[in-house]
Amino acid sequence: MHNIIVAFLFIVLSLWTNKTIVAQSDISTLIQAMLDDSPMEADLQYICDAIGGRVTGSAANETAVDWTYERFKSAGLSVEKDTFSMPSLWLAEYTKMNLTGDQSFDVQAVSKYKTPPGKYQGNVVYLGLGTDKDFEGYPQDLSNSFVLVESELCLDINGLFEEYTNAAIAEFNARKRGAKGIIFMSSRPKGLLYRFITAKTADNAMPQFVMAREDAKRCIRLIENGSKLDVTIEVNASIGEAFQSENVIAEIKGSEKPEEIIIIGAHIDSWALGTGANDNACNVSMMIDIARQMTRLGIKPKRTIRFALWNGEEQGYFGSWHYTKENIDELDNHKMALSVDIGSGPIIGFFTNGRDELIPILDSVLLSVDTLGQYLNINAPIVGTDNFDFMLQGVPNLVANHKPSVYGINYHASSDTYDKVDLESLNTNSAIIAALTLSFANMSNQEAELLNRQNRAQVQDIFDKHSLEFTMRMFNVWDPWVTGQRGIN
């Protein structure tokens, strides 16, 4: 009897060991495949150069949806177009801005998202960085004034967060004082222009603009030297009511726990001043290639892996928000939601978004790619990309953190083009993300049990601990959370 028990235990141990060896072998094989030559670079080039900027609701965006759908399908994955509703259409066509008064000259400028089309006139008032103190120091009526706000030079991701914060403060103050509109100095040099959302996102009705840095500095010098300036602005944009857009969702079904889901994603949409290369075509091409290599190698993950190309991200992460609502009954089984959305610089770690229990598991997962980089994981919540609604729903979530490379200065700008992508780092990043994804899909049951969905009180505790209210307000997502419109109830 003793010998039978020993033999049985030996067989069980052998099967477990073999499964572990196979899983580790799959990860090693996948890493090597991601580092080898693949169609990823050609895919990226096609998205940027042939399709171009992909604003949600544009013909180019629809082309990108169709093309990426076919790429997943041709790789042998189960794939679907996930339809959802965008609140309104806004596609910029042109902005013309002319200064008159004591001097007269044209300037370069673009309108910010949801600036209503039309013709605007008013006087220009320079109010520094747009802080509370700046506005308090100007006692006059602003109802016929466009407030000109200065911006610090932006060179990296920290500069972007600072710019968003300062712009939101200036916007809150301008609205409170009844200003006619706001003109932001570009935070980039050499006439570089870019576009991003306002603090009201899709609900914005205040004319807001980004003016070329050199033009804005000229205006500021003139005003400080006593000149009076008026502005005439013409905005042309295609606008419309709610419309249908689509995410692209591909899937490799899990072999042992198909009901448990690891979802990784990148957003397919972009602004259209450039071609959305680092934001975020590079990581769209990465998602396609990871899926392609997994199916080519015949890898069978224990848990289901979903590859999501989100739409409507730039306007307020509408595609990923829709997914969490549409799949609300499955969210308890979503063990990980990963977003890759900070360009093509080398991955230096991950944001774990207030989930302490993620850190030791992530540290263990990253051991398989420790030769590809050094990683520092940061347990701080990120607001501003497609992990957000998973965080609101209590699902464990990660955001890849990258070295700045050229991301900050080209962010949402006319210069965000294919030639700015760090192709070597993108290749390495793809191996890191692939290994991490497969490792989470194959993690032990004990590890998976630690990655439970949080309740509303636990999510709120993260927001309170990290003082996230202002950040959520500047992306117009605080009130929907408080009212229960968005997130777990």
VENDA-V682496 format. One record per pair of residues at least 6 apart in sequence whose ideal C-beta (glycine too) atoms are under 6 Angstrom apart, sorted by the first residue. I is the first residue (numbers start at 1). J is the second residue. D is the distance in Angstrom with one decimal. If there is no record, write none. Layout:
i = {I & I}
j = {J & J}
d = {D & D}
This chain:
i = {23 & 26 & 27 & 27 & 27 & 29 & 30 & 30 & 31 & 31 & 33 & 34 & 34 & 34 & 35 & 38 & 40 & 40 & 41 & 43 & 43 & 44 & 44 & 44 & 45 & 47 & 48 & 48 & 48 & 48 & 51 & 51 & 51 & 52 & 52 & 53 & 53 & 53 & 53 & 54 & 54 & 54 & 54 & 54 & 54 & 55 & 55 & 56 & 56 & 56 & 56 & 57 & 57 & 58 & 61 & 64 & 65 & 65 & 68 & 68 & 69 & 69 & 69 & 71 & 72 & 72 & 73 & 75 & 75 & 75 & 76 & 77 & 77 & 78 & 79 & 80 & 81 & 82 & 82 & 83 & 83 & 84 & 85 & 86 & 86 & 86 & 86 & 87 & 87 & 88 & 89 & 89 & 89 & 90 & 90 & 90 & 91 & 92 & 92 & 93 & 93 & 94 & 95 & 95 & 95 & 95 & 96 & 97 & 97 & 97 & 98 & 98 & 99 & 99 & 99 & 100 & 101 & 101 & 101 & 102 & 102 & 107 & 107 & 108 & 108 & 108 & 109 & 109 & 110 & 110 & 110 & 111 & 111 & 112 & 112 & 113 & 114 & 115 & 115 & 115 & 117 & 117 & 117 & 119 & 120 & 120 & 121 & 122 & 122 & 122 & 122 & 123 & 123 & 124 & 124 & 124 & 124 & 125 & 125 & 126 & 126 & 126 & 127 & 127 & 127 & 128 & 128 & 129 & 129 & 130 & 130 & 130 & 135 & 135 & 142 & 142 & 142 & 143 & 144 & 145 & 145 & 146 & 146 & 146 & 146 & 147 & 147 & 147 & 148 & 149 & 149 & 150 & 151 & 151 & 151 & 154 & 154 & 154 & 155 & 155 & 156 & 156 & 157 & 157 & 159 & 160 & 160 & 163 & 168 & 168 & 171 & 174 & 181 & 181 & 182 & 183 & 183 & 184 & 185 & 185 & 186 & 186 & 186 & 188 & 189 & 191 & 192 & 192 & 193 & 194 & 194 & 195 & 195 & 196 & 198 & 198 & 199 & 200 & 201 & 201 & 202 & 202 & 245 & 245 & 247 & 247 & 247 & 248 & 249 & 250 & 250 & 251 & 252 & 252 & 253 & 254 & 254 & 254 & 254 & 255 & 255 & 256 & 257 & 257 & 258 & 259 & 260 & 260 & 260 & 261 & 261 & 261 & 261 & 262 & 262 & 262 & 262 & 262 & 263 & 263 & 263 & 264 & 264 & 265 & 265 & 265 & 265 & 266 & 266 & 266 & 266 & 266 & 267 & 267 & 267 & 267 & 268 & 268 & 268 & 269 & 269 & 269 & 270 & 271 & 273 & 274 & 274 & 274 & 274 & 274 & 275 & 277 & 277 & 277 & 277 & 277 & 278 & 278 & 278 & 278 & 278 & 278 & 279 & 280 & 282 & 282 & 282 & 283 & 284 & 286 & 287 & 289 & 290 & 291 & 301 & 301 & 302 & 302 & 303 & 305 & 310 & 310 & 310 & 311 & 312 & 312 & 313 & 317 & 317 & 320 & 320 & 321 & 324 & 324 & 331 & 331 & 332 & 334 & 335 & 335 & 336 & 336 & 337 & 337 & 337 & 338 & 339 & 339 & 339 & 339 & 340 & 341 & 342 & 343 & 343 & 344 & 344 & 344 & 344 & 345 & 345 & 345 & 345 & 345 & 345 & 345 & 346 & 346 & 346 & 347 & 347 & 347 & 347 & 348 & 348 & 349 & 349 & 349 & 349 & 350 & 350 & 350 & 350 & 351 & 351 & 351 & 351 & 351 & 352 & 352 & 352 & 352 & 353 & 353 & 353 & 354 & 354 & 355 & 357 & 358 & 359 & 361 & 362 & 365 & 365 & 366 & 368 & 369 & 369 & 372 & 372 & 381 & 381 & 382 & 383 & 383 & 383 & 387 & 387 & 390 & 391 & 392 & 392 & 393 & 394 & 394 & 394 & 394 & 395 & 396 & 405 & 406 & 410 & 410 & 456 & 469 & 472 & 480 & 481}
j = {442 & 299 & 368 & 435 & 438 & 297 & 434 & 438 & 431 & 435 & 293 & 430 & 431 & 434 & 431 & 289 & 285 & 289 & 423 & 285 & 288 & 281 & 282 & 285 & 418 & 281 & 275 & 277 & 281 & 418 & 60 & 63 & 64 & 60 & 275 & 270 & 272 & 275 & 276 & 60 & 61 & 64 & 269 & 270 & 276 & 91 & 272 & 245 & 269 & 311 & 312 & 89 & 243 & 91 & 269 & 268 & 246 & 248 & 248 & 309 & 79 & 81 & 248 & 288 & 79 & 250 & 79 & 291 & 292 & 295 & 295 & 250 & 291 & 251 & 250 & 249 & 246 & 247 & 249 & 244 & 246 & 322 & 242 & 243 & 245 & 312 & 318 & 202 & 242 & 202 & 239 & 240 & 243 & 114 & 237 & 239 & 238 & 111 & 237 & 236 & 237 & 236 & 109 & 110 & 111 & 235 & 234 & 107 & 109 & 233 & 106 & 232 & 105 & 229 & 231 & 230 & 228 & 229 & 230 & 227 & 228 & 211 & 215 & 191 & 212 & 215 & 209 & 211 & 193 & 195 & 210 & 209 & 235 & 198 & 208 & 197 & 204 & 207 & 208 & 235 & 235 & 236 & 237 & 234 & 207 & 233 & 232 & 144 & 145 & 146 & 180 & 145 & 230 & 146 & 148 & 229 & 231 & 145 & 147 & 148 & 220 & 223 & 134 & 138 & 147 & 134 & 150 & 150 & 166 & 149 & 170 & 173 & 173 & 177 & 177 & 178 & 179 & 178 & 180 & 179 & 180 & 180 & 181 & 183 & 231 & 174 & 179 & 182 & 183 & 170 & 184 & 185 & 184 & 185 & 187 & 163 & 187 & 408 & 408 & 409 & 404 & 408 & 404 & 408 & 408 & 408 & 411 & 187 & 199 & 474 & 199 & 182 & 206 & 207 & 208 & 209 & 211 & 210 & 213 & 216 & 210 & 212 & 213 & 409 & 213 & 212 & 413 & 415 & 210 & 412 & 413 & 271 & 412 & 412 & 204 & 208 & 474 & 476 & 316 & 476 & 315 & 316 & 311 & 312 & 310 & 311 & 319 & 309 & 308 & 291 & 307 & 306 & 294 & 305 & 304 & 301 & 302 & 303 & 304 & 300 & 302 & 302 & 302 & 303 & 304 & 333 & 303 & 333 & 335 & 304 & 306 & 333 & 334 & 303 & 305 & 336 & 440 & 441 & 306 & 308 & 337 & 338 & 437 & 308 & 310 & 339 & 386 & 280 & 283 & 284 & 287 & 340 & 280 & 310 & 313 & 386 & 284 & 309 & 311 & 311 & 313 & 314 & 276 & 412 & 414 & 413 & 414 & 415 & 416 & 417 & 417 & 416 & 417 & 418 & 420 & 421 & 343 & 344 & 407 & 416 & 420 & 421 & 416 & 341 & 344 & 421 & 426 & 340 & 309 & 430 & 307 & 430 & 434 & 307 & 438 & 441 & 441 & 442 & 441 & 441 & 319 & 320 & 386 & 319 & 318 & 319 & 386 & 386 & 388 & 386 & 389 & 389 & 389 & 393 & 393 & 395 & 453 & 395 & 448 & 451 & 396 & 440 & 390 & 395 & 397 & 398 & 385 & 386 & 387 & 399 & 400 & 385 & 402 & 402 & 407 & 421 & 422 & 425 & 426 & 402 & 403 & 404 & 405 & 407 & 422 & 425 & 373 & 403 & 425 & 400 & 402 & 429 & 432 & 401 & 403 & 375 & 376 & 377 & 401 & 377 & 398 & 400 & 401 & 378 & 380 & 382 & 399 & 401 & 358 & 359 & 377 & 379 & 381 & 391 & 397 & 381 & 462 & 396 & 450 & 396 & 377 & 447 & 377 & 436 & 439 & 375 & 435 & 432 & 435 & 428 & 432 & 462 & 466 & 399 & 471 & 472 & 475 & 397 & 399 & 397 & 397 & 486 & 487 & 488 & 453 & 454 & 459 & 488 & 453 & 451 & 422 & 420 & 416 & 420 & 488 & 478 & 478 & 486 & 487}
d = {4.7 & 5.1 & 5.2 & 5.3 & 5.5 & 5.9 & 5.2 & 6.0 & 4.7 & 5.3 & 4.5 & 4.6 & 3.8 & 4.9 & 5.2 & 5.4 & 5.0 & 4.0 & 5.9 & 4.2 & 5.8 & 5.7 & 5.8 & 4.0 & 5.7 & 4.2 & 4.2 & 4.9 & 5.3 & 4.1 & 5.4 & 5.4 & 5.1 & 5.3 & 5.0 & 5.5 & 2.9 & 5.5 & 5.5 & 5.0 & 4.4 & 4.8 & 5.1 & 4.8 & 5.8 & 5.8 & 4.9 & 5.3 & 4.6 & 5.5 & 4.6 & 4.8 & 5.9 & 5.8 & 5.7 & 5.4 & 5.1 & 5.9 & 5.0 & 5.4 & 5.8 & 6.0 & 5.2 & 5.0 & 4.1 & 4.0 & 5.2 & 5.7 & 4.1 & 5.4 & 4.4 & 4.2 & 5.5 & 4.8 & 4.1 & 5.5 & 4.4 & 4.1 & 5.0 & 5.5 & 5.3 & 3.6 & 5.4 & 5.5 & 5.0 & 5.4 & 5.7 & 4.6 & 5.6 & 5.9 & 5.9 & 3.6 & 5.4 & 5.2 & 5.8 & 5.5 & 4.3 & 6.0 & 5.1 & 4.2 & 5.6 & 5.1 & 5.5 & 5.3 & 4.7 & 5.3 & 4.5 & 5.1 & 4.3 & 5.0 & 5.2 & 4.8 & 5.5 & 5.3 & 5.8 & 5.0 & 4.7 & 4.5 & 4.7 & 4.1 & 5.4 & 5.8 & 3.8 & 5.9 & 4.0 & 5.9 & 4.9 & 4.5 & 4.9 & 5.6 & 5.4 & 5.5 & 5.1 & 5.5 & 4.1 & 4.7 & 3.9 & 5.0 & 5.6 & 5.7 & 4.9 & 5.5 & 4.5 & 5.2 & 5.5 & 4.4 & 5.1 & 5.0 & 5.6 & 4.9 & 4.7 & 5.4 & 5.2 & 5.5 & 5.4 & 4.3 & 5.3 & 4.5 & 5.5 & 4.7 & 5.4 & 4.7 & 4.5 & 5.8 & 5.2 & 4.0 & 5.9 & 5.5 & 5.8 & 4.1 & 2.6 & 5.9 & 4.4 & 5.9 & 4.8 & 5.7 & 4.2 & 5.0 & 5.9 & 5.7 & 5.8 & 5.7 & 4.8 & 5.4 & 5.5 & 5.2 & 4.9 & 5.1 & 4.9 & 4.7 & 5.2 & 5.1 & 5.9 & 4.5 & 4.2 & 5.4 & 3.8 & 5.5 & 5.4 & 5.8 & 3.7 & 4.2 & 5.7 & 5.7 & 5.4 & 5.6 & 5.8 & 5.3 & 4.5 & 3.3 & 4.8 & 5.1 & 5.9 & 3.6 & 4.8 & 4.9 & 5.2 & 5.1 & 5.7 & 3.7 & 5.3 & 5.5 & 4.3 & 5.7 & 5.8 & 4.6 & 5.3 & 6.0 & 5.8 & 4.1 & 3.8 & 4.9 & 5.5 & 5.2 & 4.4 & 5.5 & 5.0 & 5.7 & 4.5 & 4.3 & 5.9 & 6.0 & 4.8 & 5.6 & 5.5 & 5.3 & 4.5 & 4.1 & 5.4 & 5.6 & 4.4 & 5.1 & 6.0 & 4.7 & 5.4 & 5.8 & 5.6 & 4.3 & 4.1 & 4.3 & 5.9 & 4.3 & 5.6 & 4.9 & 5.1 & 5.3 & 4.4 & 5.0 & 5.5 & 4.9 & 5.9 & 5.8 & 4.9 & 5.6 & 5.1 & 4.8 & 4.9 & 4.8 & 4.3 & 5.8 & 5.0 & 4.3 & 5.3 & 3.4 & 5.4 & 5.9 & 5.7 & 5.1 & 3.6 & 5.0 & 5.3 & 5.0 & 5.2 & 4.3 & 3.5 & 5.9 & 5.6 & 4.2 & 5.6 & 5.2 & 5.7 & 5.6 & 2.4 & 5.0 & 4.2 & 5.9 & 5.0 & 5.9 & 3.7 & 5.2 & 5.2 & 5.3 & 5.3 & 5.0 & 5.8 & 5.2 & 3.9 & 5.6 & 5.4 & 5.6 & 5.9 & 6.0 & 5.9 & 5.3 & 4.4 & 5.0 & 5.3 & 4.3 & 5.8 & 4.7 & 5.0 & 5.9 & 4.5 & 4.9 & 6.0 & 3.6 & 5.9 & 5.0 & 4.4 & 5.3 & 4.1 & 4.8 & 4.7 & 4.1 & 3.4 & 4.6 & 5.7 & 5.3 & 5.5 & 3.9 & 5.3 & 4.5 & 4.5 & 5.0 & 5.4 & 5.8 & 5.1 & 4.7 & 5.6 & 4.8 & 5.5 & 4.8 & 3.8 & 5.2 & 4.3 & 4.6 & 5.1 & 4.7 & 4.2 & 5.0 & 4.7 & 4.3 & 4.6 & 5.6 & 3.5 & 4.7 & 4.4 & 5.6 & 4.4 & 4.0 & 3.9 & 6.0 & 3.2 & 6.0 & 6.0 & 5.9 & 6.0 & 4.8 & 4.6 & 5.3 & 5.6 & 4.9 & 5.2 & 5.6 & 5.6 & 4.3 & 4.4 & 4.7 & 4.8 & 5.2 & 4.7 & 5.8 & 5.9 & 5.3 & 6.0 & 4.8 & 4.3 & 5.8 & 4.4 & 5.8 & 5.7 & 4.7 & 4.5 & 5.3 & 5.3 & 4.8 & 3.6 & 5.4 & 4.9 & 5.8 & 5.8 & 5.3 & 5.7 & 5.4 & 4.2 & 5.2 & 4.9 & 4.9 & 4.9 & 5.4 & 5.7 & 5.8 & 5.4 & 4.7 & 5.0 & 5.8 & 5.7 & 4.3 & 5.1 & 4.4 & 5.2 & 5.9 & 3.3 & 4.9 & 4.4 & 3.5 & 5.4 & 5.0 & 5.8 & 4.6 & 5.3 & 5.1 & 4.5 & 5.4 & 5.0 & 5.8 & 3.9 & 3.7 & 5.1}
